Amino acid sequence: MTSATDEEIAARIEVHRDQMRHLLKATASPAITIQIIPFSSGAHLGMPGQFSILEFAEPDPPMVYTENASGGLFLEAEQDVVRYRDHFHRLTAQAVSIEMSRQIIEEAA
């Protein structure tokens, strides 16, 4: 699992201290990567709402699940999956490094 999230998650320290400790433990797994998008990056493609790119074993094609203020939606068209993969790559490029993200989480925990 790979996640990109904005820095707000680390700013809510008092309410989410236990969650931050859980995220910190999760980063010890080689199967989990967390990157934080700093406030200084400004607006980013993840702001309208969260999304997940779902990958399945053959022959099932990938799909996207997106969630916003209007609800959730599954997108199965190939062009939608390609667009959201591009969004995800742009988000991870905007985020700080994996090591720096871990440090931010450690400081918040």
ABEGO torsion letter per residue (X at the ends): XBBBBBAAAAABAAAAAAAAAAAAAAAABAABBBBBBBAAAEBBAAAAEBBBBBBBBOABBBBBBBBBAAEBBBBABAAAAAAAAAAAAAAAAABBBAAAAAAAAAAAX
